[in-house]
Amino acid sequence: MQFLFGSAVRWRGSMSTMWILAKVLLLAMVLDNAASQKPEDGPYRGKYIGKFNSYHHQASGDVYAVDEYTFLLTGFNYDGNGVDTFFWSGASNRPGPQGFIVPDEYGKTNILERYFNKDFTIRLPDNKKITEVKWLAVYDLNSQNNFADVYIPEDFEPPVPQKAGSLTAIAGGPMVSSDTIDILDSKTIRITDFTYDGKAGTQAEVHFWVGVGPSPSSKGSKVPDEMGYLDPIRAYDRETITLELPGDMTIFDIDWFSVYDVEARRDYGSILISDDLNVPPSLVRVTPHTESLPNCRQLHKDYRVSWEVFGPQITIQLAGNVKQDEYLSFGLSGSEQRSQMLGADVAVAFIDGHRGYAVDYNITSLAPCVQVLGQNKGVCRDDVVGGLDSYQLHTFSRENDINTITFRRMLISSDSGDKEFLLDRPMYVVWAMGRLDSNNEPTYHDVYPKRNVQIHFNTSEPVNDCFSFTSREANLKDVWERQQIFDRSVRSFTATLGPAGGKRGYQGITGHVSNGLAWYINGFLVPELWLRRGLTYSFLVRGGNNPHSPEFYHPLVITDEPHGGFDRLSDARQSEIRVLAGVEFTRRGRPKPIAAGPLCLARHPEGQDRRLDDNFATFKKFNRTLKWSCDSGDPAVLEITPNTSWPDVVYYNSFTHANMGWKIHIVDSYSQSARNRGERHMSFNNSMRLLLTATGLVNSCIIDPQNGWSIKPTCCLPTIAHIDTSVGFNQIARMAIVSVRETSTTASIQHGNHVDRILNRYTIMYL
């Protein structure tokens, strides 16, 4: 450019000729930059277009193409002093009045404000493609002044997902096949119609495997499966799965992808990855995490354990990408031959506000801790079952959504209930991640291994296979349909037990954490019941009548409290709850259940992985896979007659365990309007939950979101300009507003100049 400007002083030709020459030289520079841009030059951002040519108001920065429709601006600056300034694009030869506004990083067409060294993306409107425009500018419509511009090279090819062949079985190996493999972006691989029959042998260690070199070899790295696990992969039958390369690895770091047996060092099916793939950059956030202990084992893409043995002590550090109400657990298996939760000795680590915890637990049954014949059984704290809390908390922190908790224990504990950490051989271990209940007790885990996990705690050389944590915007699946039994002719209900159905089942329907089991009423998963005052109803209960079983003893109770587990509560808490049916009180004032019938239980069929429950699109499809087994004997009968003293909403639940049931609506008549009010209430709640979840304020600003919405008047909902439009905020907001108008609500919602703008203060109260 120095040569260009220096020569212009001596140029004798016309100004138009000078302009053409300048554009030719500028285009040559842009093309040279685009061609020379390599992923190894820095973090991959997409295909480089060029730098903004800066003319006024300090507008500057670099521009990349992220995909066919989206620009990435990096290091962008603008002083904000323009009068009517926008991002502006068009198909004319150079920026001018003929063009259109490109919405800003929030999807808004507001006048641009000040930017200082900011990175963000902007998307062309109306599905216009980058190949359909010739330039992007910072342009002032009032003065028709161009503050900065960058030109799209001729024949520019923006990044798009690329095809990469398909997998085929290798002779002598298990069945492996797929349809087209797509490289969606720099970290994401989608395999269509993937099949692996799982018949590689009992000693096989088959993984998704990547590496460098001319062909697959043992010198490679594991790729977590579609759920983030690093265990040997399961069997697949024509499934479409999406894999994410681990840590900060990108597609440019590998030469091949394989289904590989690490133990036998055999490739069962692979593809080669082309160099310099023109794919979009990944939107995955990579968070480096440095462990402070010498040994590290990656258990899951979101979970790692580090350790160090020093003298008679072992120091353990757990780090996991978890939510604030979730825990990390790790410990020694209950069996010396395999990884087994039953009988395990584990630490449950979590952070509650400004305090960290590492609590010693003993697992005597796969159920929450309950009293059986005067003794606590289940997942119980050691100090509750007569032992000692042997773990000493050392440090804890929460940064970038990653909990890191370090604690110590003696290798040989003084508590006879604790297992010894052996140093002369590998030991089987167990681990899990899940949610805490309201008492900070662990509930049924969501993430856990299905295969054996062994760790040698006393290696001669440090071991470390850990990689950086990654996270992306959660793609929430729809909750299963919420069933309602609203039929005046139904006076009898059959209550049985079955799986809670993961995050789309009980958790999604009720918003409560689950202990793994839930009530099935007349075959439906926790339906809402509608009962009329003055009529008598019968519940035929088959929840288990063996009080010696901590897992399968579930008398039915009806109370005015939504969680249940009445027997586990303190005397003070029990006194605050109104028990409407299912419990008698002895002369000493102790509660005694009266509706415990023989067990009738739905289970997953053998070989079905309950971690895949969320893959079922509907409860009906999920329910068809379950296998029922029922003990002989007549069910317990619980008769109720709701009267005027009953609240409008009560709850059926288990006497022994929390969070297994749901709502009963008590009405004065079966008029259609009663149900319509309930359905409108439900529609309003669902819409508002979506709206407020999109803003990230569902926890901080909502009071009792399950039974009605009350939004604290002091809470400010950010304008749409502060919300990632990828969540479909505009559509959600409109849906919520429609729901507000159609229900008995008072609302104060104002609109700005744009149809899709919602101002940041409002108060909504469901009446």
N, C-alpha and C positions, 0 to 999 in steps of 0.2 A: 504494500500500500504506500510505503514511502516513495517507491519508484514512481507510482502512478501520480501522486500529488506533485512530486518534483517535476515530472515531465509536462504536467498540465500547464505550467507557467510558460513554457516555450512552444506550446501547441498552436499551430497556425490554422487548423481546420475549424469547422463549425462546432457550436456547442452540442448539437444533436449527435455529431460523430463522436465527440468526447464522451457523451453519456453512454453511447453504445459500447465504446471501448471499456469504460469503467464497469459496465454490467458484465461484459465478457470476462474481464479479469476477476471480478468478484465471484462470478459463477464458477470459474476455474478454481478459485480458492476454496469455495464451498464444497465442490466435488472432491477436491484433494483432501479436505478435512474429513468428509464423510467416508472416503475410501480408506483413509489412514486410521480411522477410529477403531481401536481394538478393545475387546472386553478386558484384556489383561492390563490396559492402560489405567484402569480404575474400576469402581463398581459399575456393572453393566446397567445402563439407563435406557437402552433402546438404540435406534439408528440415529446417528448424529446428523443434524441438518446444518447447523452453523451458529455463529454468534449474531446477536442483534447488531445491526448497524445503528449506532447511536447518533442522534441529531440534536435532540433537545431534552431538557428536564431529566438528565442523567439516566435515561432509560437504557438498560443494558442487560446482558445475560446470555446464556447458552440455550439452544433449543434442540430437543430430540423428538423423534417420532416414537411414541410408545406402542401404538398400533395403528390401524387404518384411520382412526378417527381422532386420536388423542395426541396432543403435544405435551412434552415435559419441559418446563422452564426451570433451569437451575441457576442459582446465583443471580436471580432477577432483581433489578433495582429500578425504582421510579420515584421521583420526589413528590408525586401527588398533587402538583400545582396546576395541572391542566383543568380546563373549565368543564369540558364535556368529553372526557377521554375514555376510550374502551379498547379492549383487544379487538382487532379488526382484520378481516381476511377477505379475499376475493380472487377472481380469475382474470382480472385485468392485468396489463403488463406491469403496472406498478401501483402502489397504494394511492387511492383517491376516493372520491365520493361513491364510486361504484363498488360496493362491498357489503358486508354484513357484520353484525356484532358477534363475537365469540364469547359465550358466557365465561365468567371468571372461575376460579378454582372451586367456588361453592355452587356453581351452576346458576349464578345470578347475572343479570344484565345491568348491574349497578355501575355508576361512574367509578372508575378505578381510584383507589386510595393509595397511600404511600406504601411502597415495598422496599425492603432492605435485605438484600442477599437471601432471597427466599426461594425455596424449591417447591414446585407444585405442578399439577397437571390441569390442562384446560381441554375441553372436548368441543369439536365442531358441532354446531346445532343441526337438527333435522337430519341426522345420519349422513351428513356430508362427509366425504372422504378427503384425506390429505391430498390424494392424487387429483382431486377436482379443483384445487386452488393453487395459486402461484406464489403466494406470500402470506406472511403473518406480520401484523404491525401493531404498534401502540399508536393510536390515531385519535385526534381531537376533532369531533364532528362540528363543534361550534366554529372553530377557526379553520377547519379543513387542513390541519397541519399534521404532518407525519413526524412523530417523535422518535421512532425506531422501527426497523423492519428487518426481516430475514426472508430469503427467497428459497422456494422449494426447487431443488435441482430437477432438470429434465429427466424423464424416465425414472423418477424416484420410486423405490419400492419400499413401502413402510413395513415394519415387522408384522408378521402374521403367524399363527400356529403352523407348524410344519409336519408333514408326514414322514415317518421313519420306518417304513416296512412293517413286518409282522413276525411273530414268533412261530417257529415250527419245531416239532419234536425231533430229537436226535436219536438215531437208532440205538437200541439197547437201554434207553432211559425211560422214565415215566412219560405219560402223555402230557405234552405242553403245546398249546396252540393259542392263537389270538387272531383277531382281525387287525385292522390298521392301528398302529401305535402313533399317537399324536404328541408332539412336543408343544405343549400349550404356551409355555413361557420359559424363561431361563432356569426355572427350578421345578417345573411341573410336567409330569409324564402321565398321559391317559392311555390305558390299555383297554381296547374294546373287545368284548366277547372273549375274555381271558379264561382259559381252562388249564388246570393242573390237577391231575387225579390224586395227588398225595401219596402215590405208591413208590416212593423212592427208597423205602426201607425203614425199619424201626430206628436205625442208628443215623439216619440221614439228618443233615443240617441244611435244609434248602432255604435259600433266602433270595430276595431281590438283590442284585449285586452289580456294582459298577466299578470301572477302573480305567486305566490307560494302557495302551499297547495295541498290538495288532489283533489280539483275540482275548477272550475271557481267561483269566487265570486266578490263582489263589491270592494274588496281590491286588486286592480290591477292597471295597467298602460295602457294608450293609446299607440298604435303603429301607427305611421303615415302611411297613405295609400301609394300606389305605387308612388304617385306624391309628397309625403311629407306633405300632409295636415292632420290636426288633427280634421277636421270637421267630423260629422257623415258620414259614408260611403255611397256612391251612390249605385245604383242597378248595378249588374254585371250579364252577361249572358255568361257562359262558357268561361270566360277570364282567361288567365294565367298572374298572377301578381307576382311581387317580392317586398317583404317588408323588411325594415331594422329596426332592433330594435333601440330604441331611445338612444341618448347619449352614455354613456359608458356601457350600458346594453349588456350582451351577453346571448347566449342560455343557459349558465351554471347558470344564475341567475334566471331562471324561471322553473316552473313545468308544465305549461299548456299554450295553445294558444286557444283563443276563439273569436267567433263573438258574442259580448255581448251588451245587451241593458243596458246602465248605468242608465237610468231613471227608467226602470222597474225592474232592477237588475235580468235580465234573461239571461241565456245562450241559444243561438240559434244554437250552433254547436261548438264542441271543440275537441282538441286532447291533450293527455298527452305527455310531453317531457321526454325522458329517461335521466337518469343521466349519466355523463361521456361519452357523445357522442364524438366519434373520428372523428371530423370534422376539416377542414382546418381553420386556423385563418383568421380573416377578414382583408381585405386590406383597410378598411375604416379608415381614419384619424380622430381621436377624438380630438377636441379642446375645453378644458374647458374654460368657460367664466363666470366670477363672476360679477354679477350686483351690482352696488353701491347703488341702491334704494331698499327699503324693500319689495315692491310688484313686482311680475314678472308673466307674462302670456306668455306661448309659443303659438304663433299664427300659426306657420309652423315649420317644422324641421329646416329651415334656417332663422327663424325670430322670435324675441321676443320683447315684450314691458314691460318696468318697469316704476313705477311711485311712487310718494309720494306727498301727500297734506300737505302743511304747511301754516297755516294762509289763506290768500286770494289767494295763488298761488298754482299751480300744476307744479311739475317737472316731465318731461317725458324723458325716455331714450329708444331709438330704437337701436337694435343691430341685424345685419343681415349678413349672409354669401353671399356677393354680389361681383360682379366684379367692377372694378374701374369706369366704366361708367354707373352704375346702381344706382337707388334710392330706398329709403324706404319711404312709406307714411303711415300716421296714423291719424285718426281724428274721429269726431262725425258724426253719420249718418244723412242723409238728411230727415229721417223719424223717428218718435218716436215709430213706431210699428215694425220696422224691420231694418236690415242693408241695406242701400241704398246709392249708390254713388251720384246719382243726388240730388243736394241740400246740399251735405256734406261740412263740414268745416274741412280741413285737413292740416297737415304739411307735406311738402315734404323735406326729409333730404338726404343729399349726401355729399361726400367729393370730391373736385376738386383740385387735387394736394396737396398743403399744407394748404388748407382752407376748413373748414366745413361750411355747410349751413343747416338751418332749416327754410324753407320759408312757409309763410301762403298762402294757396290757397282756392279759393271758386269755387265749381263745379256747374255751372248753366246749363251745357249740357255735354253729354258724347262725347266730341270732343276737339281737341286742341283749345286754345284760339284764336278766330277770331272776326273781327268786323262785327256786324250785325246792319245796320241802325245807324252807328256811335257809337254803344256801343259794348264793348268787352263781348263775351259770350263763354262759354266752361269751360275748366279747366284753370282758370286765377288766377294769383297772386292777392292777395287782394289789393295791392297798384296800380294795373292796372285798377281795377273796382271801384275805389274811396274809398277803405277802407284803413286799416292800417295793416302792417306786425306786428302781435301781439306777435310773438314768439321771445324770447331772447336766443340766442345760449349760452350755458354754456361751454361744453367741447366736443371734438371730437377726435377720434383716428381710425387708421386702422392697425390691427395686424392680421397676419395669415388669410388674406382675409376676415376679419370680420370688418365691419364698426360699430362703436359705437358712437352715437351722442346724447348728452344730451341738453335739452332746457327747458325753462320755459314760463309760460303764466299765466295771472290772470284768476281765475275761471270765473269771470264776466268781459269780455273785454269791453273797451271803444268803440270798433268798433261795430257798430250795425249789421254788416254782420257776426260777429262771434257768434257761439253758446256758451251757458253757460255750464260749467261742473257742473252737479248736483251731490250732495252728499247724497241725501236722498233715492236714488233708483238706480238700475243698468241702464246703458245707452247702447243703440245700437251704435256700432262703425264700422268703415270700415278701411281696410288696403289693401295695395298692394305693389308689388315689380315690377320694370320694368327698362327699359333703358332710359337714357337721350339722347336728340338729341344734335346737334352741338351747340345749344344755352343754354345747360344745363336746358332745359325744359322737364318735364316728358312726355313720349310717352305712347301709349296704354300699359297697364300693362300686364305682362306675368303671374304673380302669384297673385291670389286674392281668397277670399273665396266665395263659392256659398251659404253657409248657414248663418243664423243670428249669430252675435257675440255680446255678452253682457259683460260688465265689470262694476263692482261696484267699483268706485274710492275711496270710504270711508268705508273700512271694519274695523271692530273692531280689528281683528287679521290679521297680514300680510298674503297674499296669494302668493304661489310660486309653480308653476308646471313646471318650466323651467328645461331643461336638456342641456347637453353639445352639441355643434355643431359638426356635422359630415360631412365629404366630402370624395368622392372617385373619381377616375379618370373618367372623363365624357365619356360616351359611345355615341359619336355623331352619330345621325342617318343621313342617306343619304338625301341630299336635293332632293326635287321633281324634275322631269325632266324639264329642261329648254327648253321651247318651242320657235321655230323660225317660222315666217311666211316668207318664201322665195319662192314666186310664182309670176312670171311675169304677170300672168293673173288676179291676185287679185288687184283691184283698189279701193275697198271700204272696210272699216273696221267699225265694230260695237263696240262702246265703252260703256260698262256698268260697274256696280260696284258690288263688292262681298267681302267676308271675305279675309283677307290677308293670312290666313292659317298657322299661327304660325311660328316657327323657321325653318321648312322645306319648307315653302312657300315663301312669299315675302322676309322675312329676309334672308333666306338661298340663294335665287336666286340672290338677289341684294347686299346683305351685308349691307343694310340700316335698320335703325330702322323703325318700322311700326306704323301707327296711327290706325290700325285695319281694314281699308278698302284699297282696291287696284283696279286698272283698270283690267277689263276682256276684252280683245280684241278678237273678233270673238270666244268668249267662253273660251279662254285660259287666265291663270293667268299671267299677265305682260310678254307677249312674246316679243322677239326681232323682230323688223320689218326690212325688207330689201326693200328700195325704190330706184327707179332709177331717176337720175336727168333728168329734162325735161318732165317727165310724171306727170299728174295730178291725185291726189288721194283724196278720200273723207272719212272723219271720221263722222259716224252717232253717235252723242253723246247723251247718256242718263245717265247723271251723276247728275241730279237734277237741277231744274231751279228756286227754291224758295230761294231768297236771305235772307229771314228771318230765314232760317234753318241753324244753325251753324254746324250740323252734315251732312246734305245731300244736300249741294250746291257745286257742283264740275264742273265748266266749264273746258273744256280741253284746255291746252296750250302746245305749243311746243317751247322749248328753248334750249340753248347750255349748260344748267346747270342741273346736274342730280337729284336734290332734289325736285324742284317744290315749291309750296306754295308761288308763286310770290307776292301775295297780302299781305302776312304777313311780307315781308322784308322791311327794311328801304329804304329810298330814295337813299341813297348812295349805298347800295347793289343792288338795282334794276338797277341802272345806269351801273353796271358792267356786267349785264346779257343781252344777245342778245335774244330778243323775236322774234321767227320766224313765229309763227301763233297762233291765238286764242285770241289776245289782241289788242284793239285799244286804242289810247291815246286821251283824251279830249283836248280841247283848253288850259286848265290849266295844261296839262301834266300828268293828273291822268290816271292810267291804267283802262281799262274797258273790261271785258271779252265778247266775242261774240259767244261762243259755249257752251251755257248752255241749255240742253234739258231736257225733263221730266225724272223723276227718274225711273231707272230700276235696281233693287237691288236683289242680291242673299243673302239669310239669312240662318243661321242654323235652322233646324226644331225645333219646340218647344220641350224642354226636352233634346236636344243635348248640351253637354258641350263643349264649344269652347276650353277649356283647353286641350281637348283630340285630337285636330287637328293633332298633331305630330304623333299620333298613326296610321294615314292613310299612307300606304306604297307608294301610288302614288297620284298625283293630280286628276287623273281620278276617283279613288275611293272616294276621298274627294268630288269632284264636283257632283257626283251622289247623294249625300245626301242633297244637297242644295235645297232650295225652292225659286223660283223666283216670284217676284211681280213687275209689271211695271205699271206706271201711263199712262193714256191715252194721246194721242197727238203725233204729229210727232217729230222725233228727230231733234236736232240742227245739221246742216251740216257745217263741217269745211273742206274747200277745200284747198289743198296745192299743190304747184308745186316746188319741190326742184330744185335749180339751182346751178351754179358753185360757188356761194358765200356761200352756206351752208357748214358747216363742215361735215367731214365724219361720225361723230357720234353726234346725237342730242337726245333729250329726250322728251317723252310725259308725262305729269303730270297734277295735279290739280292746278287750279288758286288759290284756297283758302287754301288747306292743303298740307303739305310736304309729300314726300315719298309715292307716290301711283302708280307711273308708272315706265317705264324703257326705254330701248334704241331703237333708230331708226338708222339703218345703211344707209347711203346715198352712192350709188355706181354709177359709170358711165355706167356700163353694168351689165347684169344678168349672166355673165359668171360663170360657176361652180367654177372657181378658186377663185372668190370673196368670195363665201360662204365657200369654203374649207379653205381659209385663216382665216375666222372668226371662223370656227370650230376648226382649229388647235390652234388658239389663245385661244379659250375657253378651249381646252384640256390642253394646256400648263399652262394656269392660274390655272385650277383646280388641276393639278398635283403639281404645285409649291405651291399652297395654302395648300395642304395636307402636303407637305414636310416641309414647314416652320411653319405650325401650330404645327406639331410634335415637332419642336425644340423650340417652345415657342417664336419665334422671329417675328411672323407675324405682331405685332403692332409696335415693336421698330425699325425694319430694312427695312420695306417695304414702298415704295412710290407709292400711287395710285394703290392698288392691283386690283381694279375693271376694270381699263382700260388699263392694261399693268403692267408688273412687272419691277420695278427698285429697285435693292437692293443696299443700300448704300455701297460703297467700304470699308468703315471703319468697317463694321459689320463683325463679325466672327461667322460663323456657327460652333457650337461645333461638334467635331468628334462624330461618332456614339457611341463611348465609353461613352459619357455623356448623352445619351438619353435612356429613358425607352423603351426597345424593345417591350413592350406589345402593342405599337401603330402600330407595323408593319413597323418600320422605313425603314428597308432594302428594302422591297418591294416598299414602297412609293418612296424612293430615286431612285431606278432603273426606276420606271415608269416616274418620273420627268426627269431623264436623257434622256430616250427615247424620251419624248416629246420635250426636248430641241433640240435633234438631228434632229427631224422631222420638226421643225419650223424654220422660218427665225430669228435665234437668234445667238448671239455671246456668247460663254460660255467658261469658264476656269474651268474645273472640272478635278481633278487629282485623281488617284487611288493609294492606298498604296499596301502593299504586299498581303492584303486580298481583295477578290473580293468585299466584302460588306463594305470596308472602304472608306469613303469620307473625304478628308482632310478638314481642318477647314477654308480655305480661298477660296473664289471664287467670281466672279462678273458675274451676268447674266443680260442682258438688252434685253427686247423684242423690236424688230425693226419693 
